[in-house]
Amino acid sequence: MSALGVEVADPIPGERDESDIAAAVAAAADGSITFIDITGPHRSETVVRRVLSRRREQLVLSAGFGERTDRLGRTIPGQARPDACMRAVDRSLRRLGTDHIDLYSLRRHDPSTPVEETVSTLGELAQAGKIRWIGLPGTSGKMILRAQTVHAVTAVSSSYSPMQRQPEHEVLPVCRRLGIAFLARHPLGEHHGPRGYAPAHEQLLQAVLGPMAAALGITTTQLALAWLLDKGLIPMPTALNLEDVRNHARATDLDIAPGPLREIDALLAPRTAGPQRSPGAPDVSGLRPDACGGTRRRR
């Protein structure tokens, strides 16, 4: 599997054209990026299907369920129930035109359903050959540990970037301890709805990383992705067009000295007094801060 993946978001009429996104996914698959993650409503799955037929065996395909929210951004309850999970994977398989999904993930925590029930169902899907690996959202370390008692969890995903480093407090240490891959979503800053990133985060990214990237002869985006790769994480930038994918792929070939990367750590260190843990979460402050195991799995 490639060290870096791309996220295929839902097309937006007038802003993100299906043909452009399909071309970007095809370019990724034909190049060095073989990990394709599908998010959003069903249209993104139909876009990916257009490029799957000749490339399925070379791709690691990721999809998920349970991401619908109400108008206030709250998770709609019941999406993680066993029956809902079963229906969701069958619908995705039909839309994608494939017989299995490599990584199938619960996207958002559903307070109405114990995570153990959801993971048990995902385990049944793995036994049936409909999925290969199980993924979870990075809601809390405690949830990951509970899930792991039922079935091995392969990957955890959460927003993580030089500007948004909350997972360092609890979720990343648990992933390192258990050897679970961490997918860094929104690696270029805080996601601001379906249309892009929060302007304040884009400005901060440019202000802090821009001069460093220019001195290295690379783009700000490539430096941010290289920073994540150096930590042993899997960045998941969005594939919006062909040029985006080509620029993202170059980040995997960079050989940057430790100095600039440590400078980013210092300049954008989390502004907290100490580790923040969710209620009842395990104290993982003593774990080694080394790279998350299993993130560089290759085919």
Beta strands, then each sheet from edge to edge (+ up, - down):
strand 1: 5-8
strand 2: 35-38
strand 3: 60-65
strand 4: 101-106
strand 5: 131-137
strand 6: 155-159
strand 7: 181-185
strand 8: 234-236
sheet 1: 1+ 2+ 3+ 4+ 5+ 6+ 7+ 8+
end
